Amino acid sequence: MKRTILLYCALSFLLCGYACPLHTVDGGFNGEEQLTKEYEITIRMVGDDLIHSSLYEQSLQSDGSYCFDRLFEHVKEDIEAADIAIINQETILIYDRAKISSYPSFGTPAEIGHAIVNAGFDVVAHATNHTMDKGLAGIADTIDFWENNYPDIRYLGIHKDWSDSDICYVTKNHITVGFVNYTYGLNGLESRRRGHEYSVDMLSDADIEATLKEARENCDLLVAVLHVGDEYVYTPTPYEQRQVSRFIDNGADIVLCAHPHVLEPYGFVTTDQGNTGLVYYSLGNFVSAQDRIPRVLGGMADIRIRKTAEAGGSSTQVAAYDLIPLVTHEEYRNYTTYRLDAYPDELAARHGLVRDGFSKEALWELFHQIME
């Protein structure tokens, strides 16, 4: 097994060295000596933060409040190391304790937001199939939480009124990244959106192409976060592939997908129109209480962006990219997430799914199978 891992790491190094030009901006050249400057940032994203009852029950404090920090503490260093860190917040945040709930209609204590910030995340994607589980009130609570507690955090995919743009921008080290976030559906609750179509960004929206055009004109790099695909399937569906191509053809440089709850492949994709983008088809679960071995294996997209600026303009490219495997550890109904390569052997031996064949070796083998 060690030999397999070493071979994989060597191949990953070669792949991650691949640099693909994504976007070029022309600028006026004034005849002066041309000076070239390079800027770099790292973008990381994790998959579904899926807060089942076991997770909020383990986080309940004696005073009735919730502290979710333990869920993320073992990957906090990796998240904080990124210039821009993104999380797919699968479940909506709510204030009303009476509305806290788990599958199939989720309502998560708003304190999860404190843990998200404490872990180092900068961007939170909220357009999921569970966004409307608590109706417009849940969306209003979530927006209120971010705007009143952490106004610098960028939340995606949900809005308080028609005036809100679907686009959020983050600038780090002279590189401006535009973000959009859309979901395929709302678990049959689409009618709750009627008359409030602004509330959740959906792949059926008619103005996506215009939105992407606007974003493309105002950023160096455009990232689309899509909630799409089939659950528990290791390969992208034709619908998912069409949506990914649609976004690339309309200016997205990177497409990061969530929803299947298991990993799917990643890499550069060239559309039928000849446009190229970096795609992660599914990052799996970041943390959840799902009790099947493939569903405790997740991934952290790790992307290095380089911008080259000179008097004649600028160009932005993916300088390197990788996928860091993650594992959700469960022991006596308590959960937390580790990097798979840093997951202690003694913990793996006590994982709640050992009875079902869980082991680090089995996870590595599954990871390689999916990526191949």
C-alpha atoms as one frame of an Amber mdcrd trajectory, in Angstrom:
protein
   0.000   0.000   0.000   2.852   2.392   0.841   4.296   1.866  -2.607   0.920
   2.741  -4.181   0.722   5.936  -2.158   4.240   6.964  -3.167   3.460   6.370
  -6.828   0.273   8.402  -6.506   2.137  11.251  -4.813   4.700  11.308  -7.596
   1.972  11.471 -10.216   0.178  14.172  -8.252   3.359  16.251  -8.172   3.603
  16.100 -11.951  -0.060  17.014 -12.365   0.087  19.829  -9.859   2.958  21.415
 -11.728   0.700  21.981 -14.720  -0.016  25.657 -15.288  -2.949  26.651 -17.459
  -3.570  30.245 -18.561  -7.116  31.231 -17.685  -7.646  34.925 -18.137  -5.802
  37.797 -19.771  -6.527  41.508 -19.402  -5.119  43.939 -21.948  -3.806  47.269
 -20.777  -2.319  50.306 -22.384   1.434  50.322 -22.940   2.967  53.749 -22.422
   6.359  53.096 -23.991   8.188  53.036 -20.675  10.378  50.139 -19.609   8.107
  47.156 -19.068   8.195  45.770 -15.528   6.739  42.370 -14.735   5.325  41.521
 -11.332   3.932  38.230 -10.142   1.363  37.673  -7.413   0.148  34.380  -5.987
  -2.684  33.192  -3.756  -3.902  29.828  -2.545  -7.582  28.868  -2.719  -8.898
  25.901  -0.745 -12.410  24.499  -0.562 -13.997  21.693   1.432 -17.232  19.873
   0.695 -20.488  19.378   2.566 -20.744  20.652   6.123 -23.737  18.447   6.825
 -24.928  18.996  10.392 -26.889  15.967  11.549 -28.353  15.707  15.052 -25.314
  13.835  16.395 -23.117  16.790  15.494 -25.202  19.455  17.166 -25.881  17.216
  20.165 -22.146  16.733  20.772 -21.714  20.510  20.472 -24.372  21.459  23.038
 -22.928  23.270  26.063 -24.201  23.222  29.649 -25.590  26.748  29.293 -27.708
  25.813  26.281 -25.379  27.347  23.684 -23.481  25.420  21.027 -19.761  25.229
  20.244 -18.839  23.447  17.019 -15.098  24.181  17.054 -14.163  20.558  17.659
 -15.508  19.554  14.256 -12.817  21.546  12.469  -9.937  21.749  14.943  -7.703
  19.166  13.246  -7.827  20.829   9.810  -7.845  24.407  11.106  -4.154  24.902
  10.258  -4.706  23.903   6.610  -7.749  26.143   6.297  -6.031  29.132   7.866
  -3.043  28.674   5.544  -5.167  29.456   2.477  -5.546  33.024   1.259  -9.183
  32.222   0.443 -10.903  29.256   2.117 -14.398  28.148   1.057 -16.887  25.820
   2.727 -20.102  24.353   1.373 -22.547  24.932   4.234 -25.099  22.287   3.382
 -27.579  23.223   6.110 -29.230  26.557   6.841 -28.562  28.527  10.046 -31.462
  29.298  12.393 -31.967  31.212  15.631 -35.165  29.559  16.889 -34.137  26.612
  19.068 -37.499  24.964  18.410 -36.599  24.700  14.720 -33.288  22.904  15.181
 -33.554  19.664  13.235 -31.734  17.001  11.239 -32.492  14.907   8.152 -34.574
  15.259   6.064 -35.317  18.921   6.862 -32.239  20.537   8.373 -32.025  23.520
  10.698 -28.612  24.159  12.250 -27.887  26.276  15.330 -26.471  29.584  14.135
 -23.382  29.048  16.306 -21.980  26.840  13.537 -21.060  30.161  11.918 -18.679
  31.018  14.770 -16.864  27.717  14.254 -16.648  28.339  10.509 -14.952  31.680
  11.134 -12.744  30.326  13.930 -11.512  27.615  11.563 -10.389  30.244   9.054
 -12.990  30.137   6.297 -13.552  33.313   4.272 -16.346  32.314   1.861 -19.484
  30.290   2.701 -21.593  28.714  -0.052 -25.259  28.464   0.981 -27.090  27.515
  -2.253 -27.903  23.834  -1.620 -30.890  21.537  -1.922 -31.529  22.209   1.797
 -31.452  26.025   1.641 -35.243  26.320   1.838 -35.739  23.684   4.568 -36.795
  26.375   7.057 -38.385  28.647   4.503 -37.535  32.286   3.980 -37.082  32.676
   7.744 -34.059  30.366   7.700 -32.453  32.330   4.901 -33.150  35.594   6.744
 -31.574  34.226   9.950 -28.477  33.084   8.046 -27.976  36.424   6.328 -28.592
  38.285   9.599 -25.998  36.136  11.359 -23.272  36.888   8.835 -23.999  40.572
   8.397 -24.290  41.319  12.118 -21.470  39.125  13.402 -18.961  38.815  10.549
 -19.540  41.439   7.867 -16.229  40.564   6.200 -17.291  36.980   5.509 -18.616
  36.507   1.989 -21.755  34.384   1.880 -22.885  33.049  -1.490 -26.092  31.867
  -3.097 -28.669  33.536  -0.816 -29.992  37.107  -0.740 -32.221  39.393   1.298
 -33.809  41.307  -1.583 -33.778  41.899  -5.331 -30.969  44.458  -5.119 -28.371
  41.894  -4.020 -25.962  40.765  -6.710 -25.346  37.065  -7.303 -21.623  37.913
  -7.416 -19.218  38.324  -4.510 -15.649  39.539  -4.921 -12.611  38.867  -2.766
  -9.262  40.567  -3.397  -6.061  39.123  -1.955  -2.522  40.045  -2.934  -3.662
  42.122  -5.948  -5.779  39.250  -7.310  -9.541  39.770  -7.472 -11.599  36.589
  -7.411 -15.299  36.610  -8.318 -17.625  33.989  -6.835 -21.078  32.713  -7.782
 -23.053  29.832  -6.244 -26.071  27.950  -7.629 -28.078  24.841  -6.704 -29.917
  22.401  -8.960 -33.022  22.339  -6.750 -34.644  22.738  -3.308 -35.928  19.251
  -2.477 -39.407  19.989  -3.784 -39.715  23.277  -1.877 -39.248  25.489  -4.930
 -42.742  26.938  -4.392 -41.499  28.684  -1.243 -39.250  30.717  -3.515 -42.131
  31.915  -5.716 -42.272  35.697  -5.633 -38.903  35.688  -3.830 -36.755  34.263
  -6.593 -33.844  36.391  -5.367 -33.696  34.353  -2.132 -31.742  31.373  -3.521
 -29.612  31.222  -6.663 -30.656  28.267  -8.840 -29.301  26.725 -12.017 -32.692
  27.323 -13.629 -32.352  31.123 -13.284 -32.607  32.931 -16.595 -29.937  35.556
 -15.957 -26.914  33.344 -15.260 -25.131  34.124 -18.517 -25.497  37.876 -17.955
 -24.290  37.468 -14.367 -21.199  35.591 -15.470 -20.460  38.202 -18.118 -20.609
  40.945 -15.489 -18.397  38.987 -13.108 -15.890  38.182 -15.839 -15.456  41.895
 -16.564 -14.673  42.721 -12.948 -12.291  40.035 -11.721  -9.029  38.296 -12.521
 -10.423  34.851 -11.760 -14.028  33.606 -11.751 -15.007  30.701  -9.485 -18.401
  28.975  -9.690 -19.585  26.831  -6.781 -22.312  24.472  -7.994 -24.558  22.207
  -5.933 -25.196  19.494  -8.482 -24.803  15.792  -9.250 -26.255  12.511  -8.007
 -25.833  11.444  -4.397 -23.442   8.563  -3.651 -22.229   8.314  -7.251 -18.484
   8.534  -7.975 -18.741   9.997 -11.473 -20.387  13.206 -12.734 -23.799  12.892
 -14.348 -24.456  14.165 -17.889 -26.510  17.023 -16.377 -23.629  17.985 -14.092
 -21.197  17.889 -17.002 -23.482  20.111 -19.088 -23.774  22.639 -16.289 -20.022
  22.669 -15.740 -19.430  23.250 -19.457 -22.070  25.991 -19.478 -20.253  27.882
 -16.740 -16.830  27.428 -18.325 -18.147  28.585 -21.692 -19.529  31.710 -20.012
 -16.308  32.670 -18.292 -15.809  30.515 -15.192 -12.159  29.591 -14.695 -12.752
  27.141 -11.846 -15.880  25.114 -11.057 -16.140  23.547  -7.598 -19.041  21.122
  -7.071 -20.786  19.657  -4.056 -23.835  17.506  -3.239 -23.019  13.828  -4.026
 -21.601  13.263  -0.466 -18.800  11.179  -1.980 -15.714  12.160  -3.935 -15.644
  12.462  -7.707 -12.673  13.151 -10.036 -11.034  16.508 -10.676  -8.850  18.088
 -13.354  -8.898  20.386 -16.352 -11.918  20.062 -18.632 -12.199  21.325 -22.212
 -15.739  21.978 -23.424 -17.128  21.265 -26.893 -16.642  24.974 -27.601 -12.932
  24.662 -26.851 -12.898  26.509 -23.520 -10.928  25.102 -20.594 -11.494  25.244
 -16.857 -10.394  23.469 -13.703 -13.191  21.306 -12.303 -13.688  19.438  -9.029
 -16.812  17.363  -9.670 -17.460  16.606  -5.987 -15.530  17.253  -2.787 -17.609
  14.773  -0.791 -18.549  15.362   2.833 -16.418  17.647   4.965 -18.128  16.484
   8.150 -21.373  14.579   8.679 -22.865  11.713  10.658 -23.422   9.544   7.593
 -22.402   5.994   8.458 -21.054   4.502   5.236 -17.322   4.257   4.552 -17.340
   6.182   1.229 -19.215   9.043   2.903 -16.548   9.671   5.545 -13.967  10.220
   2.787 -13.894  13.840   1.657 -11.452  16.170   0.002  -9.992  19.659   0.198
  -9.378  21.333  -3.159  -5.957  23.003  -3.050  -5.315  25.489  -5.864  -2.468
  27.950  -6.370  -3.234  30.973  -8.555  -0.587  33.152 -10.202  -1.175  36.580
 -11.714   1.458  38.113 -13.975   1.106  41.873 -14.375   3.049  44.115 -16.723
   2.568  47.383 -18.544   0.701  45.679 -21.386  -1.864  44.052 -19.129  -2.108
  40.991 -16.918  -2.751  37.273 -17.113  -3.995  34.873 -14.442  -3.452  31.132
 -14.381  -3.709  28.041 -12.239  -0.106  27.427 -11.242  -0.788  24.163  -9.377
  -3.714  22.133  -8.109  -4.323  19.113  -5.932  -6.942  17.350  -3.822  -6.107
  16.629  -0.175  -8.046  13.592   1.132  -9.964  14.098   4.399 -11.591  11.646
   6.777 -14.377  12.176   9.304 -13.525  10.356  12.514 -16.420   8.977  14.573
 -16.086   7.453  17.998 -19.008   6.973  20.375 -21.145   9.345  18.277 -18.560
  12.119  18.422 -17.204  13.497  15.166 -14.246  15.498  13.870 -12.311  15.691
  10.585  -8.637  15.007   9.821  -6.389  15.024   6.796  -6.144  11.389   5.790
  -2.335  11.567   5.661  -2.297  12.922   9.239  -4.994  10.665  10.676  -3.547
   8.800  13.696  -3.462   5.020  13.366  -4.755   4.574  16.894  -7.853   6.622
  16.067  -8.426   4.725  12.826  -8.434   1.500  14.826 -11.261   2.889  16.987
 -13.425   4.368  14.220 -17.081   3.478  14.570 -17.097   1.860  11.109 -14.248
  -0.592  11.767 -16.893  -3.291  12.043 -17.780  -2.525   8.403 -14.210  -2.792
   7.131 -13.036   0.772   7.773  -9.281   1.358   7.652  -6.899   4.024   6.390
  -5.708   1.617   3.708  -9.270   1.058   2.511  -9.821   4.820   2.248  -6.609
   5.332   0.286  -7.570   2.528  -2.075 -11.033   4.015  -2.593  -9.514   7.461
  -3.192  -7.214   6.116  -5.920 -10.031   4.143  -7.542 -12.239   7.212  -7.774
  -9.500   9.453  -9.130  -8.419   6.925 -11.739
